[in-house]
Amino acid sequence: MRIGLDAMGGDRGPGEIIAGAIAAGPYLNDGDVIVLVGDEAVLRAELAGRDGCGHIEVAHASQAVDMAESPVDAIRNKPDSSIVVMTELHRQGKLDACIS
């Protein structure tokens, strides 16, 4: 199973989201992958030096939705936001599930 995770969402993202993705590793089945969606440079910097990342991949999205933004406006005006990229990957069959 490939699980997409909007790594740029949340009040304390992406650090806390990445910590959760790493902590989920022991509970995944063999071959399961968590795909962090967001700014690749930021995500790779956060992952650097952390153990237990073998089940994690990164998908780049150049934009993020701010907590104060209207979700509908953000989705319409930010086509490369992490949530839009993640749902498009799901639509294409590259993810089995999405979490935001």
C-alpha positions as CSV (number, residue, x, y, z in Angstrom):
1,M,0.0,0.0,0.0
2,R,1.2,3.5,-0.8
3,I,-0.1,6.1,1.6
4,G,0.2,9.8,0.7
5,L,0.8,12.2,3.5
6,D,0.5,16.0,3.1
7,A,3.7,16.9,4.9
8,M,3.2,20.6,4.6
9,G,-0.1,20.7,6.5
10,G,-0.7,21.1,10.1
11,D,0.3,23.6,12.7
12,R,3.7,22.0,13.3
13,G,4.5,20.6,9.9
14,P,6.6,19.2,8.5
15,G,8.7,18.2,11.5
16,E,5.9,16.6,13.5
17,I,4.4,15.0,10.4
18,I,7.7,13.4,9.5
19,A,8.2,12.2,13.1
20,G,4.7,10.5,12.8
21,A,5.6,8.9,9.5
22,I,8.8,7.5,10.9
23,A,7.0,6.2,14.0
24,A,4.4,4.5,11.8
25,G,7.1,2.3,10.2
26,P,7.0,-0.6,12.6
27,Y,3.2,-0.9,12.1
28,L,3.4,-1.1,8.3
29,N,3.3,-4.3,6.3
30,D,6.3,-5.3,4.2
31,G,6.3,-3.2,1.0
32,D,4.1,-0.5,2.4
33,V,5.3,3.1,1.7
34,I,4.5,6.5,3.1
35,V,4.9,9.2,0.5
36,L,5.5,12.6,2.0
37,V,4.2,15.3,-0.3
38,G,5.6,18.8,-0.1
39,D,8.7,20.9,-0.7
40,E,11.3,18.2,-1.5
41,A,14.3,20.3,-0.2
42,V,12.5,21.0,3.1
43,L,11.4,17.4,3.5
44,R,14.8,15.9,2.7
45,A,16.5,18.3,5.1
46,E,14.1,17.2,7.8
47,L,14.7,13.5,7.0
48,A,18.5,13.9,6.9
49,G,20.2,12.1,9.8
50,R,17.0,10.4,11.1
51,D,16.8,6.7,11.4
52,G,13.9,4.5,10.4
53,C,13.1,6.2,7.1
54,G,13.4,3.2,4.8
55,H,9.6,3.1,4.2
56,I,9.4,6.8,3.3
57,E,9.5,8.4,-0.2
58,V,9.1,12.1,-1.1
59,A,6.9,13.6,-3.9
60,H,7.6,17.3,-4.6
61,A,5.0,20.0,-4.5
62,S,6.2,23.6,-4.8
63,Q,3.3,25.2,-2.9
64,A,1.7,24.8,0.5
65,V,-1.7,25.9,1.8
66,D,-1.4,28.3,4.8
67,M,-3.6,27.6,7.8
68,A,-5.4,30.9,7.4
69,E,-6.3,30.3,3.7
70,S,-9.7,29.3,2.6
71,P,-9.2,25.6,1.5
72,V,-11.4,26.1,-1.6
73,D,-9.4,29.2,-2.7
74,A,-6.1,27.5,-2.0
75,I,-7.0,24.5,-4.1
76,R,-8.2,26.7,-7.0
77,N,-5.2,29.1,-6.8
78,K,-2.4,26.8,-5.9
79,P,-2.3,23.9,-8.4
80,D,1.1,22.7,-7.2
81,S,0.2,22.7,-3.5
82,S,0.9,19.6,-1.5
83,I,-2.8,18.6,-1.2
84,V,-3.5,19.1,-4.9
85,V,-0.4,17.1,-5.9
86,M,-1.3,14.4,-3.4
87,T,-4.8,14.0,-4.7
88,E,-3.6,14.0,-8.3
89,L,-1.2,11.2,-7.5
90,H,-4.1,9.3,-6.0
91,R,-6.3,9.9,-9.0
92,Q,-3.5,8.6,-11.2
93,G,-3.3,5.4,-9.1
94,K,0.1,6.1,-7.7
95,L,-1.3,6.3,-4.1
96,D,-3.8,4.0,-2.5
97,A,-4.7,6.5,0.3
98,C,-4.3,10.2,1.1
99,I,-4.0,11.8,4.5
100,S,-4.0,15.6,5.1
